[in-house]
Amino acid sequence: MVEEWTWVKPTHPGTPVWSHNGGICTGETYKSAVKLTFFEGASLEDPSGLFNSSLEGKTRRALDLHEGDKIDEKAFKALIRAAVALNTS
């Protein structure tokens, strides 16, 4: 897994993008949440229901994390592994 900063502009520090054989997800910060958007999220199994944002999209799905949220680490790791597997298939 590689982390890169993309879309850097003089007025914007850029966006972190995690990739492995292609993009996995981006990370964006907002006043009330951190959003992890998975490029091919609609193609990933999410039996634990981690995706809670951008659910109407045909390709992407996102996970919005708010202060104090607890994340199921095992389910999150499985989601990352599924995204990597999709990229390498």
PDB file of N, CA, C and O in Angstrom:
ATOM      1  N   MET A   1       0.860  -1.164   0.000  1.00  0.00           N
ATOM      2  CA  MET A   1       0.000   0.000   0.000  1.00  0.00           C
ATOM      3  C   MET A   1       0.907   1.227   0.000  1.00  0.00           C
ATOM      4  O   MET A   1       1.879   1.300   0.752  1.00  0.00           O
ATOM      5  N   VAL A   2       0.577   2.167  -0.841  1.00  0.00           N
ATOM      6  CA  VAL A   2       1.345   3.410  -0.975  1.00  0.00           C
ATOM      7  C   VAL A   2       0.424   4.584  -0.686  1.00  0.00           C
ATOM      8  O   VAL A   2      -0.726   4.595  -1.125  1.00  0.00           O
ATOM      9  N   GLU A   3       0.917   5.566   0.045  1.00  0.00           N
ATOM     10  CA  GLU A   3       0.186   6.808   0.276  1.00  0.00           C
ATOM     11  C   GLU A   3       0.857   7.907  -0.526  1.00  0.00           C
ATOM     12  O   GLU A   3       2.067   8.112  -0.429  1.00  0.00           O
ATOM     13  N   GLU A   4       0.066   8.610  -1.316  1.00  0.00           N
ATOM     14  CA  GLU A   4       0.563   9.733  -2.107  1.00  0.00           C
ATOM     15  C   GLU A   4      -0.365  10.921  -1.889  1.00  0.00           C
ATOM     16  O   GLU A   4      -1.535  10.754  -1.543  1.00  0.00           O
ATOM     17  N   TRP A   5       0.162  12.109  -2.094  1.00  0.00           N
ATOM     18  CA  TRP A   5      -0.658  13.318  -2.035  1.00  0.00           C
ATOM     19  C   TRP A   5      -0.886  13.793  -3.460  1.00  0.00           C
ATOM     20  O   TRP A   5       0.063  14.042  -4.203  1.00  0.00           O
ATOM     21  N   THR A   6      -2.148  13.916  -3.831  1.00  0.00           N
ATOM     22  CA  THR A   6      -2.485  14.318  -5.195  1.00  0.00           C
ATOM     23  C   THR A   6      -3.346  15.575  -5.164  1.00  0.00           C
ATOM     24  O   THR A   6      -3.796  16.019  -4.107  1.00  0.00           O
ATOM     25  N   TRP A   7      -3.558  16.123  -6.326  1.00  0.00           N
ATOM     26  CA  TRP A   7      -4.394  17.304  -6.504  1.00  0.00           C
ATOM     27  C   TRP A   7      -3.914  18.477  -5.643  1.00  0.00           C
ATOM     28  O   TRP A   7      -4.724  19.237  -5.113  1.00  0.00           O
ATOM     29  N   VAL A   8      -2.597  18.616  -5.510  1.00  0.00           N
ATOM     30  CA  VAL A   8      -1.996  19.704  -4.735  1.00  0.00           C
ATOM     31  C   VAL A   8      -2.078  20.995  -5.548  1.00  0.00           C
ATOM     32  O   VAL A   8      -1.729  21.022  -6.728  1.00  0.00           O
ATOM     33  N   LYS A   9      -2.540  22.056  -4.904  1.00  0.00           N
ATOM     34  CA  LYS A   9      -2.642  23.377  -5.536  1.00  0.00           C
ATOM     35  C   LYS A   9      -2.083  24.401  -4.562  1.00  0.00           C
ATOM     36  O   LYS A   9      -1.951  24.109  -3.373  1.00  0.00           O
ATOM     37  N   PRO A  10      -1.751  25.592  -5.039  1.00  0.00           N
ATOM     38  CA  PRO A  10      -1.262  26.615  -4.124  1.00  0.00           C
ATOM     39  C   PRO A  10      -2.248  26.943  -2.999  1.00  0.00           C
ATOM     40  O   PRO A  10      -1.845  27.358  -1.913  1.00  0.00           O
ATOM     41  N   THR A  11      -3.547  26.752  -3.271  1.00  0.00           N
ATOM     42  CA  THR A  11      -4.565  27.072  -2.260  1.00  0.00           C
ATOM     43  C   THR A  11      -5.082  25.841  -1.527  1.00  0.00           C
ATOM     44  O   THR A  11      -5.968  25.951  -0.679  1.00  0.00           O
ATOM     45  N   HIS A  12      -4.539  24.674  -1.844  1.00  0.00           N
ATOM     46  CA  HIS A  12      -5.021  23.424  -1.242  1.00  0.00           C
ATOM     47  C   HIS A  12      -3.834  22.484  -1.056  1.00  0.00           C
ATOM     48  O   HIS A  12      -3.060  22.269  -1.989  1.00  0.00           O
ATOM     49  N   PRO A  13      -3.685  21.917   0.157  1.00  0.00           N
ATOM     50  CA  PRO A  13      -2.511  21.060   0.400  1.00  0.00           C
ATOM     51  C   PRO A  13      -2.551  19.729  -0.338  1.00  0.00           C
ATOM     52  O   PRO A  13      -1.547  19.017  -0.384  1.00  0.00           O
ATOM     53  N   GLY A  14      -3.695  19.386  -0.912  1.00  0.00           N
ATOM     54  CA  GLY A  14      -3.815  18.129  -1.629  1.00  0.00           C
ATOM     55  C   GLY A  14      -4.659  17.130  -0.872  1.00  0.00           C
ATOM     56  O   GLY A  14      -5.197  17.423   0.196  1.00  0.00           O
ATOM     57  N   THR A  15      -4.764  15.949  -1.444  1.00  0.00           N
ATOM     58  CA  THR A  15      -5.593  14.888  -0.883  1.00  0.00           C
ATOM     59  C   THR A  15      -4.760  13.616  -0.801  1.00  0.00           C
ATOM     60  O   THR A  15      -4.107  13.234  -1.773  1.00  0.00           O
ATOM     61  N   PRO A  16      -4.781  12.953   0.366  1.00  0.00           N
ATOM     62  CA  PRO A  16      -4.065  11.680   0.434  1.00  0.00           C
ATOM     63  C   PRO A  16      -4.824  10.606  -0.346  1.00  0.00           C
ATOM     64  O   PRO A  16      -6.046  10.494  -0.254  1.00  0.00           O
ATOM     65  N   VAL A  17      -4.074   9.830  -1.109  1.00  0.00           N
ATOM     66  CA  VAL A  17      -4.632   8.719  -1.874  1.00  0.00           C
ATOM     67  C   VAL A  17      -3.812   7.480  -1.527  1.00  0.00           C
ATOM     68  O   VAL A  17      -2.584   7.492  -1.609  1.00  0.00           O
ATOM     69  N   TRP A  18      -4.505   6.413  -1.138  1.00  0.00           N
ATOM     70  CA  TRP A  18      -3.846   5.152  -0.855  1.00  0.00           C
ATOM     71  C   TRP A  18      -4.086   4.232  -2.038  1.00  0.00           C
ATOM     72  O   TRP A  18      -5.210   4.114  -2.528  1.00  0.00           O
ATOM     73  N   SER A  19      -3.028   3.583  -2.494  1.00  0.00           N
ATOM     74  CA  SER A  19      -3.155   2.744  -3.680  1.00  0.00           C
ATOM     75  C   SER A  19      -2.330   1.476  -3.561  1.00  0.00           C
ATOM     76  O   SER A  19      -1.362   1.406  -2.804  1.00  0.00           O
ATOM     77  N   HIS A  20      -2.733   0.494  -4.315  1.00  0.00           N
ATOM     78  CA  HIS A  20      -2.006  -0.765  -4.471  1.00  0.00           C
ATOM     79  C   HIS A  20      -2.476  -1.353  -5.785  1.00  0.00           C
ATOM     80  O   HIS A  20      -3.581  -1.888  -5.875  1.00  0.00           O
ATOM     81  N   ASN A  21      -1.639  -1.252  -6.802  1.00  0.00           N
ATOM     82  CA  ASN A  21      -2.021  -1.722  -8.141  1.00  0.00           C
ATOM     83  C   ASN A  21      -3.232  -0.939  -8.656  1.00  0.00           C
ATOM     84  O   ASN A  21      -4.057  -1.469  -9.401  1.00  0.00           O
ATOM     85  N   GLY A  22      -3.321   0.307  -8.254  1.00  0.00           N
ATOM     86  CA  GLY A  22      -4.455   1.170  -8.588  1.00  0.00           C
ATOM     87  C   GLY A  22      -4.980   1.810  -7.319  1.00  0.00           C
ATOM     88  O   GLY A  22      -4.639   1.392  -6.212  1.00  0.00           O
ATOM     89  N   GLY A  23      -5.806   2.818  -7.482  1.00  0.00           N
ATOM     90  CA  GLY A  23      -6.332   3.539  -6.324  1.00  0.00           C
ATOM     91  C   GLY A  23      -7.236   2.687  -5.456  1.00  0.00           C
ATOM     92  O   GLY A  23      -8.060   1.923  -5.958  1.00  0.00           O
ATOM     93  N   ILE A  24      -7.074   2.824  -4.144  1.00  0.00           N
ATOM     94  CA  ILE A  24      -7.936   2.149  -3.173  1.00  0.00           C
ATOM     95  C   ILE A  24      -8.938   3.162  -2.620  1.00  0.00           C
ATOM     96  O   ILE A  24     -10.150   2.990  -2.756  1.00  0.00           O
ATOM     97  N   CYS A  25      -8.415   4.224  -1.993  1.00  0.00           N
ATOM     98  CA  CYS A  25      -9.308   5.228  -1.419  1.00  0.00           C
ATOM     99  C   CYS A  25      -8.590   6.556  -1.221  1.00  0.00           C
ATOM    100  O   CYS A  25      -7.362   6.638  -1.249  1.00  0.00           O
ATOM    101  N   THR A  26      -9.398   7.592  -1.020  1.00  0.00           N
ATOM    102  CA  THR A  26      -8.883   8.919  -0.700  1.00  0.00           C
ATOM    103  C   THR A  26      -9.316   9.265   0.711  1.00  0.00           C
ATOM    104  O   THR A  26     -10.260   8.679   1.242  1.00  0.00           O
ATOM    105  N   GLY A  27      -8.632  10.205   1.310  1.00  0.00           N
ATOM    106  CA  GLY A  27      -9.015  10.705   2.626  1.00  0.00           C
ATOM    107  C   GLY A  27      -9.231  12.203   2.561  1.00  0.00           C
ATOM    108  O   GLY A  27      -8.378  12.939   2.064  1.00  0.00           O
ATOM    109  N   GLU A  28     -10.361  12.653   3.058  1.00  0.00           N
ATOM    110  CA  GLU A  28     -10.655  14.073   3.058  1.00  0.00           C
ATOM    111  C   GLU A  28     -11.139  14.470   4.445  1.00  0.00           C
ATOM    112  O   GLU A  28     -11.835  13.703   5.110  1.00  0.00           O
ATOM    113  N   THR A  29     -10.767  15.668   4.876  1.00  0.00           N
ATOM    114  CA  THR A  29     -11.204  16.152   6.175  1.00  0.00           C
ATOM    115  C   THR A  29     -12.228  17.263   5.999  1.00  0.00           C
ATOM    116  O   THR A  29     -12.084  18.139   5.146  1.00  0.00           O
ATOM    117  N   TYR A  30     -13.249  17.205   6.815  1.00  0.00           N
ATOM    118  CA  TYR A  30     -14.307  18.207   6.862  1.00  0.00           C
ATOM    119  C   TYR A  30     -14.471  18.647   8.310  1.00  0.00           C
ATOM    120  O   TYR A  30     -13.873  18.055   9.208  1.00  0.00           O
ATOM    121  N   LYS A  31     -15.263  19.664   8.540  1.00  0.00           N
ATOM    122  CA  LYS A  31     -15.459  20.159   9.906  1.00  0.00           C
ATOM    123  C   LYS A  31     -16.019  19.088  10.835  1.00  0.00           C
ATOM    124  O   LYS A  31     -15.649  19.024  12.007  1.00  0.00           O
ATOM    125  N   SER A  32     -16.903  18.255  10.314  1.00  0.00           N
ATOM    126  CA  SER A  32     -17.573  17.295  11.187  1.00  0.00           C
ATOM    127  C   SER A  32     -17.166  15.845  10.967  1.00  0.00           C
ATOM    128  O   SER A  32     -17.619  14.964  11.698  1.00  0.00           O
ATOM    129  N   ALA A  33     -16.315  15.577   9.968  1.00  0.00           N
ATOM    130  CA  ALA A  33     -15.989  14.178   9.684  1.00  0.00           C
ATOM    131  C   ALA A  33     -14.716  14.052   8.872  1.00  0.00           C
ATOM    132  O   ALA A  33     -14.238  15.010   8.264  1.00  0.00           O
ATOM    133  N   VAL A  34     -14.185  12.847   8.881  1.00  0.00           N
ATOM    134  CA  VAL A  34     -13.131  12.435   7.956  1.00  0.00           C
ATOM    135  C   VAL A  34     -13.796  11.449   7.013  1.00  0.00           C
ATOM    136  O   VAL A  34     -14.431  10.494   7.460  1.00  0.00           O
ATOM    137  N   LYS A  35     -13.657  11.670   5.714  1.00  0.00           N
ATOM    138  CA  LYS A  35     -14.300  10.829   4.709  1.00  0.00           C
ATOM    139  C   LYS A  35     -13.247  10.004   3.985  1.00  0.00           C
ATOM    140  O   LYS A  35     -12.291  10.543   3.427  1.00  0.00           O
ATOM    141  N   LEU A  36     -13.435   8.690   4.003  1.00  0.00           N
ATOM    142  CA  LEU A  36     -12.607   7.768   3.231  1.00  0.00           C
ATOM    143  C   LEU A  36     -13.465   7.279   2.069  1.00  0.00           C
ATOM    144  O   LEU A  36     -14.431   6.542   2.268  1.00  0.00           O
ATOM    145  N   THR A  37     -13.108   7.691   0.860  1.00  0.00           N
ATOM    146  CA  THR A  37     -13.884   7.330  -0.323  1.00  0.00           C
ATOM    147  C   THR A  37     -13.149   6.242  -1.095  1.00  0.00           C
ATOM    148  O   THR A  37     -12.016   6.438  -1.536  1.00  0.00           O
ATOM    149  N   PHE A  38     -13.794   5.107  -1.253  1.00  0.00           N
ATOM    150  CA  PHE A  38     -13.221   3.976  -1.975  1.00  0.00           C
ATOM    151  C   PHE A  38     -13.601   4.097  -3.447  1.00  0.00           C
ATOM    152  O   PHE A  38     -14.779   4.183  -3.792  1.00  0.00           O
ATOM    153  N   PHE A  39     -12.577   4.102  -4.316  1.00  0.00           N
ATOM    154  CA  PHE A  39     -12.787   4.292  -5.745  1.00  0.00           C
ATOM    155  C   PHE A  39     -13.774   3.293  -6.332  1.00  0.00           C
ATOM    156  O   PHE A  39     -14.643   3.676  -7.116  1.00  0.00           O
ATOM    157  N   GLU A  40     -13.658   2.041  -5.971  1.00  0.00           N
ATOM    158  CA  GLU A  40     -14.510   0.975  -6.505  1.00  0.00           C
ATOM    159  C   GLU A  40     -15.392   0.391  -5.404  1.00  0.00           C
ATOM    160  O   GLU A  40     -15.680  -0.806  -5.401  1.00  0.00           O
ATOM    161  N   GLY A  41     -15.812   1.229  -4.483  1.00  0.00           N
ATOM    162  CA  GLY A  41     -16.578   0.765  -3.324  1.00  0.00           C
ATOM    163  C   GLY A  41     -17.854   0.022  -3.661  1.00  0.00           C
ATOM    164  O   GLY A  41     -18.232  -0.908  -2.949  1.00  0.00           O
ATOM    165  N   ALA A  42     -18.531   0.420  -4.743  1.00  0.00           N
ATOM    166  CA  ALA A  42     -19.781  -0.245  -5.112  1.00  0.00           C
ATOM    167  C   ALA A  42     -19.548  -1.694  -5.539  1.00  0.00           C
ATOM    168  O   ALA A  42     -20.486  -2.491  -5.556  1.00  0.00           O
ATOM    169  N   SER A  43     -18.325  -2.035  -5.876  1.00  0.00           N
ATOM    170  CA  SER A  43     -17.990  -3.402  -6.290  1.00  0.00           C
ATOM    171  C   SER A  43     -17.508  -4.266  -5.137  1.00  0.00           C
ATOM    172  O   SER A  43     -17.216  -5.447  -5.326  1.00  0.00           O
ATOM    173  N   LEU A  44     -17.421  -3.689  -3.943  1.00  0.00           N
ATOM    174  CA  LEU A  44     -16.884  -4.416  -2.793  1.00  0.00           C
ATOM    175  C   LEU A  44     -18.000  -4.943  -1.896  1.00  0.00           C
ATOM    176  O   LEU A  44     -19.007  -4.269  -1.675  1.00  0.00           O
ATOM    177  N   GLU A  45     -17.808  -6.140  -1.389  1.00  0.00           N
ATOM    178  CA  GLU A  45     -18.715  -6.675  -0.382  1.00  0.00           C
ATOM    179  C   GLU A  45     -18.496  -5.891   0.906  1.00  0.00           C
ATOM    180  O   GLU A  45     -17.355  -5.614   1.277  1.00  0.00           O
ATOM    181  N   ASP A  46     -19.564  -5.537   1.580  1.00  0.00           N
ATOM    182  CA  ASP A  46     -19.484  -4.792   2.842  1.00  0.00           C
ATOM    183  C   ASP A  46     -20.464  -5.403   3.846  1.00  0.00           C
ATOM    184  O   ASP A  46     -21.429  -4.753   4.248  1.00  0.00           O
ATOM    185  N   PRO A  47     -20.215  -6.658   4.250  1.00  0.00           N
ATOM    186  CA  PRO A  47     -21.174  -7.333   5.130  1.00  0.00           C
ATOM    187  C   PRO A  47     -21.336  -6.666   6.490  1.00  0.00           C
ATOM    188  O   PRO A  47     -22.367  -6.841   7.139  1.00  0.00           O
ATOM    189  N   SER A  48     -20.345  -5.911   6.930  1.00  0.00           N
ATOM    190  CA  SER A  48     -20.442  -5.237   8.230  1.00  0.00           C
ATOM    191  C   SER A  48     -21.107  -3.870   8.131  1.00  0.00           C
ATOM    192  O   SER A  48     -21.366  -3.229   9.149  1.00  0.00           O
ATOM    193  N   GLY A  49     -21.385  -3.424   6.909  1.00  0.00           N
ATOM    194  CA  GLY A  49     -22.064  -2.138   6.730  1.00  0.00           C
ATOM    195  C   GLY A  49     -21.226  -0.931   7.105  1.00  0.00           C
ATOM    196  O   GLY A  49     -21.742   0.041   7.656  1.00  0.00           O
ATOM    197  N   LEU A  50     -19.927  -0.991   6.807  1.00  0.00           N
ATOM    198  CA  LEU A  50     -19.064   0.146   7.122  1.00  0.00           C
ATOM    199  C   LEU A  50     -19.375   1.364   6.254  1.00  0.00           C
ATOM    200  O   LEU A  50     -19.304   2.497   6.730  1.00  0.00           O
ATOM    201  N   PHE A  51     -19.717   1.140   4.993  1.00  0.00           N
ATOM    202  CA  PHE A  51     -20.014   2.272   4.119  1.00  0.00           C
ATOM    203  C   PHE A  51     -21.275   2.971   4.622  1.00  0.00           C
ATOM    204  O   PHE A  51     -22.316   2.341   4.811  1.00  0.00           O
ATOM    205  N   ASN A  52     -21.166   4.270   4.834  1.00  0.00           N
ATOM    206  CA  ASN A  52     -22.301   5.029   5.346  1.00  0.00           C
ATOM    207  C   ASN A  52     -22.507   6.346   4.600  1.00  0.00           C
ATOM    208  O   ASN A  52     -23.259   7.209   5.053  1.00  0.00           O
ATOM    209  N   SER A  53     -21.838   6.498   3.454  1.00  0.00           N
ATOM    210  CA  SER A  53     -21.930   7.740   2.692  1.00  0.00           C
ATOM    211  C   SER A  53     -21.717   7.434   1.209  1.00  0.00           C
ATOM    212  O   SER A  53     -21.085   6.440   0.851  1.00  0.00           O
ATOM    213  N   SER A  54     -22.247   8.295   0.367  1.00  0.00           N
ATOM    214  CA  SER A  54     -22.124   8.141  -1.093  1.00  0.00           C
ATOM    215  C   SER A  54     -22.670   6.795  -1.549  1.00  0.00           C
ATOM    216  O   SER A  54     -22.134   6.186  -2.476  1.00  0.00           O
ATOM    217  N   LEU A  55     -23.712   6.338  -0.914  1.00  0.00           N
ATOM    218  CA  LEU A  55     -24.264   5.015  -1.205  1.00  0.00           C
ATOM    219  C   LEU A  55     -25.030   4.957  -2.519  1.00  0.00           C
ATOM    220  O   LEU A  55     -25.261   3.874  -3.056  1.00  0.00           O
ATOM    221  N   GLU A  56     -25.424   6.114  -3.039  1.00  0.00           N
ATOM    222  CA  GLU A  56     -26.207   6.145  -4.272  1.00  0.00           C
ATOM    223  C   GLU A  56     -25.334   6.102  -5.529  1.00  0.00           C
ATOM    224  O   GLU A  56     -25.852   5.929  -6.632  1.00  0.00           O
ATOM    225  N   GLY A  57     -24.032   6.255  -5.375  1.00  0.00           N
ATOM    226  CA  GLY A  57     -23.135   6.259  -6.525  1.00  0.00           C
ATOM    227  C   GLY A  57     -23.032   4.896  -7.183  1.00  0.00           C
ATOM    228  O   GLY A  57     -23.214   3.863  -6.539  1.00  0.00           O
ATOM    229  N   LYS A  58     -22.740   4.908  -8.461  1.00  0.00           N
ATOM    230  CA  LYS A  58     -22.618   3.655  -9.206  1.00  0.00           C
ATOM    231  C   LYS A  58     -21.249   3.015  -9.045  1.00  0.00           C
ATOM    232  O   LYS A  58     -21.089   1.824  -9.312  1.00  0.00           O
ATOM    233  N   THR A  59     -20.258   3.791  -8.611  1.00  0.00           N
ATOM    234  CA  THR A  59     -18.895   3.271  -8.512  1.00  0.00           C
ATOM    235  C   THR A  59     -18.339   3.408  -7.100  1.00  0.00           C
ATOM    236  O   THR A  59     -17.889   2.427  -6.509  1.00  0.00           O
ATOM    237  N   ARG A  60     -18.369   4.614  -6.565  1.00  0.00           N
ATOM    238  CA  ARG A  60     -17.720   4.883  -5.273  1.00  0.00           C
ATOM    239  C   ARG A  60     -18.650   4.653  -4.096  1.00  0.00           C
ATOM    240  O   ARG A  60     -19.874   4.716  -4.212  1.00  0.00           O
ATOM    241  N   ARG A  61     -18.026   4.384  -2.966  1.00  0.00           N
ATOM    242  CA  ARG A  61     -18.708   4.317  -1.676  1.00  0.00           C
ATOM    243  C   ARG A  61     -17.761   4.958  -0.666  1.00  0.00           C
ATOM    244  O   ARG A  61     -16.545   4.962  -0.860  1.00  0.00           O
ATOM    245  N   ALA A  62     -18.322   5.497   0.404  1.00  0.00           N
ATOM    246  CA  ALA A  62     -17.480   6.196   1.377  1.00  0.00           C
ATOM    247  C   ALA A  62     -17.835   5.793   2.803  1.00  0.00           C
ATOM    248  O   ALA A  62     -18.910   5.271   3.094  1.00  0.00           O
ATOM    249  N   LEU A  63     -16.890   6.061   3.651  1.00  0.00           N
ATOM    250  CA  LEU A  63     -17.026   5.842   5.083  1.00  0.00           C
ATOM    251  C   LEU A  63     -16.757   7.179   5.748  1.00  0.00           C
ATOM    252  O   LEU A  63     -15.640   7.693   5.687  1.00  0.00           O
ATOM    253  N   ASP A  64     -17.777   7.747   6.384  1.00  0.00           N
ATOM    254  CA  ASP A  64     -17.615   9.003   7.126  1.00  0.00           C
ATOM    255  C   ASP A  64     -17.353   8.664   8.584  1.00  0.00           C
ATOM    256  O   ASP A  64     -18.138   7.959   9.217  1.00  0.00           O
ATOM    257  N   LEU A  65     -16.252   9.168   9.108  1.00  0.00           N
ATOM    258  CA  LEU A  65     -15.878   8.948  10.505  1.00  0.00           C
ATOM    259  C   LEU A  65     -16.047  10.256  11.266  1.00  0.00           C
ATOM    260  O   LEU A  65     -15.479  11.282  10.891  1.00  0.00           O
ATOM    261  N   HIS A  66     -16.829  10.211  12.331  1.00  0.00           N
ATOM    262  CA  HIS A  66     -17.054  11.386  13.170  1.00  0.00           C
ATOM    263  C   HIS A  66     -16.334  11.195  14.503  1.00  0.00           C
ATOM    264  O   HIS A  66     -16.068  10.069  14.923  1.00  0.00           O
ATOM    265  N   GLU A  67     -16.028  12.296  15.149  1.00  0.00           N
ATOM    266  CA  GLU A  67     -15.327  12.230  16.430  1.00  0.00           C
ATOM    267  C   GLU A  67     -16.085  11.320  17.383  1.00  0.00           C
ATOM    268  O   GLU A  67     -17.296  11.450  17.561  1.00  0.00           O
ATOM    269  N   GLY A  68     -15.356  10.407  17.986  1.00  0.00           N
ATOM    270  CA  GLY A  68     -15.944   9.474  18.941  1.00  0.00           C
ATOM    271  C   GLY A  68     -16.460   8.184  18.322  1.00  0.00           C
ATOM    272  O   GLY A  68     -16.811   7.256  19.051  1.00  0.00           O
ATOM    273  N   ASP A  69     -16.514   8.101  16.986  1.00  0.00           N
ATOM    274  CA  ASP A  69     -16.954   6.868  16.328  1.00  0.00           C
ATOM    275  C   ASP A  69     -16.005   5.724  16.644  1.00  0.00           C
ATOM    276  O   ASP A  69     -14.795   5.918  16.750  1.00  0.00           O
ATOM    277  N   LYS A  70     -16.549   4.568  16.788  1.00  0.00           N
ATOM    278  CA  LYS A  70     -15.748   3.350  16.925  1.00  0.00           C
ATOM    279  C   LYS A  70     -15.807   2.638  15.581  1.00  0.00           C
ATOM    280  O   LYS A  70     -16.870   2.548  14.965  1.00  0.00           O
ATOM    281  N   ILE A  71     -14.670   2.134  15.130  1.00  0.00           N
ATOM    282  CA  ILE A  71     -14.633   1.412  13.858  1.00  0.00           C
ATOM    283  C   ILE A  71     -14.269  -0.040  14.125  1.00  0.00           C
ATOM    284  O   ILE A  71     -13.394  -0.342  14.936  1.00  0.00           O
ATOM    285  N   ASP A  72     -14.945  -0.914  13.439  1.00  0.00           N
ATOM    286  CA  ASP A  72     -14.670  -2.342  13.523  1.00  0.00           C
ATOM    287  C   ASP A  72     -13.380  -2.594  12.733  1.00  0.00           C
ATOM    288  O   ASP A  72     -13.402  -2.671  11.505  1.00  0.00           O
ATOM    289  N   GLU A  73     -12.265  -2.721  13.448  1.00  0.00           N
ATOM    290  CA  GLU A  73     -10.960  -2.845  12.796  1.00  0.00           C
ATOM    291  C   GLU A  73     -10.890  -4.059  11.882  1.00  0.00           C
ATOM    292  O   GLU A  73     -10.329  -3.979  10.790  1.00  0.00           O
ATOM    293  N   LYS A  74     -11.445  -5.163  12.309  1.00  0.00           N
ATOM    294  CA  LYS A  74     -11.409  -6.389  11.511  1.00  0.00           C
ATOM    295  C   LYS A  74     -12.176  -6.179  10.205  1.00  0.00           C
ATOM    296  O   LYS A  74     -11.704  -6.577   9.140  1.00  0.00           O
ATOM    297  N   ALA A  75     -13.345  -5.563  10.277  1.00  0.00           N
ATOM    298  CA  ALA A  75     -14.147  -5.306   9.073  1.00  0.00           C
ATOM    299  C   ALA A  75     -13.455  -4.291   8.165  1.00  0.00           C
ATOM    300  O   ALA A  75     -13.513  -4.413   6.941  1.00  0.00           O
ATOM    301  N   PHE A  76     -12.798  -3.286   8.761  1.00  0.00           N
ATOM    302  CA  PHE A  76     -12.104  -2.281   7.965  1.00  0.00           C
ATOM    303  C   PHE A  76     -10.924  -2.905   7.213  1.00  0.00           C
ATOM    304  O   PHE A  76     -10.716  -2.625   6.032  1.00  0.00           O
ATOM    305  N   LYS A  77     -10.161  -3.743   7.899  1.00  0.00           N
ATOM    306  CA  LYS A  77      -9.047  -4.435   7.247  1.00  0.00           C
ATOM    307  C   LYS A  77      -9.552  -5.330   6.119  1.00  0.00           C
ATOM    308  O   LYS A  77      -8.923  -5.419   5.065  1.00  0.00           O
ATOM    309  N   ALA A  78     -10.683  -5.991   6.340  1.00  0.00           N
ATOM    310  CA  ALA A  78     -11.254  -6.856   5.303  1.00  0.00           C
ATOM    311  C   ALA A  78     -11.670  -6.028   4.088  1.00  0.00           C
ATOM    312  O   ALA A  78     -11.517  -6.478   2.952  1.00  0.00           O
ATOM    313  N   LEU A  79     -12.189  -4.835   4.314  1.00  0.00           N
ATOM    314  CA  LEU A  79     -12.588  -3.958   3.223  1.00  0.00           C
ATOM    315  C   LEU A  79     -11.376  -3.513   2.414  1.00  0.00           C
ATOM    316  O   LEU A  79     -11.422  -3.488   1.184  1.00  0.00           O
ATOM    317  N   ILE A  80     -10.293  -3.161   3.102  1.00  0.00           N
ATOM    318  CA  ILE A  80      -9.055  -2.778   2.422  1.00  0.00           C
ATOM    319  C   ILE A  80      -8.525  -3.949   1.610  1.00  0.00           C
ATOM    320  O   ILE A  80      -8.139  -3.786   0.453  1.00  0.00           O
ATOM    321  N   ARG A  81      -8.507  -5.119   2.215  1.00  0.00           N
ATOM    322  CA  ARG A  81      -8.001  -6.308   1.513  1.00  0.00           C
ATOM    323  C   ARG A  81      -8.860  -6.619   0.284  1.00  0.00           C
ATOM    324  O   ARG A  81      -8.335  -7.015  -0.757  1.00  0.00           O
ATOM    325  N   ALA A  82     -10.162  -6.441   0.403  1.00  0.00           N
ATOM    326  CA  ALA A  82     -11.054  -6.684  -0.737  1.00  0.00           C
ATOM    327  C   ALA A  82     -10.773  -5.690  -1.871  1.00  0.00           C
ATOM    328  O   ALA A  82     -10.809  -6.058  -3.046  1.00  0.00           O
ATOM    329  N   ALA A  83     -10.496  -4.437  -1.517  1.00  0.00           N
ATOM    330  CA  ALA A  83     -10.173  -3.425  -2.530  1.00  0.00           C
ATOM    331  C   ALA A  83      -8.855  -3.756  -3.219  1.00  0.00           C
ATOM    332  O   ALA A  83      -8.739  -3.606  -4.435  1.00  0.00           O
ATOM    333  N   VAL A  84      -7.866  -4.201  -2.459  1.00  0.00           N
ATOM    334  CA  VAL A  84      -6.582  -4.602  -3.053  1.00  0.00           C
ATOM    335  C   VAL A  84      -6.795  -5.805  -3.966  1.00  0.00           C
ATOM    336  O   VAL A  84      -6.247  -5.848  -5.068  1.00  0.00           O
ATOM    337  N   ALA A  85      -7.576  -6.772  -3.524  1.00  0.00           N
ATOM    338  CA  ALA A  85      -7.837  -7.966  -4.332  1.00  0.00           C
ATOM    339  C   ALA A  85      -8.537  -7.589  -5.635  1.00  0.00           C
ATOM    340  O   ALA A  85      -8.235  -8.150  -6.688  1.00  0.00           O
ATOM    341  N   LEU A  86      -9.466  -6.646  -5.567  1.00  0.00           N
ATOM    342  CA  LEU A  86     -10.155  -6.192  -6.780  1.00  0.00           C
ATOM    343  C   LEU A  86      -9.162  -5.547  -7.752  1.00  0.00           C
ATOM    344  O   LEU A  86      -9.231  -5.777  -8.959  1.00  0.00           O
ATOM    345  N   ASN A  87      -8.243  -4.744  -7.223  1.00  0.00           N
ATOM    346  CA  ASN A  87      -7.251  -4.103  -8.082  1.00  0.00           C
ATOM    347  C   ASN A  87      -6.280  -5.080  -8.712  1.00  0.00           C
ATOM    348  O   ASN A  87      -5.777  -4.829  -9.807  1.00  0.00           O
ATOM    349  N   THR A  88      -6.008  -6.184  -8.047  1.00  0.00           N
ATOM    350  CA  THR A  88      -5.023  -7.131  -8.567  1.00  0.00           C
ATOM    351  C   THR A  88      -5.659  -8.258  -9.367  1.00  0.00           C
ATOM    352  O   THR A  88      -4.953  -9.115  -9.899  1.00  0.00           O
ATOM    353  N   SER A  89      -6.987  -8.267  -9.459  1.00  0.00           N
ATOM    354  CA  SER A  89      -7.658  -9.349 -10.209  1.00  0.00           C
ATOM    355  C   SER A  89      -7.654  -9.088 -11.698  1.00  0.00           C
ATOM    356  O   SER A  89      -8.175  -9.895 -12.468  1.00  0.00           O
TER     357      SER A  89
END
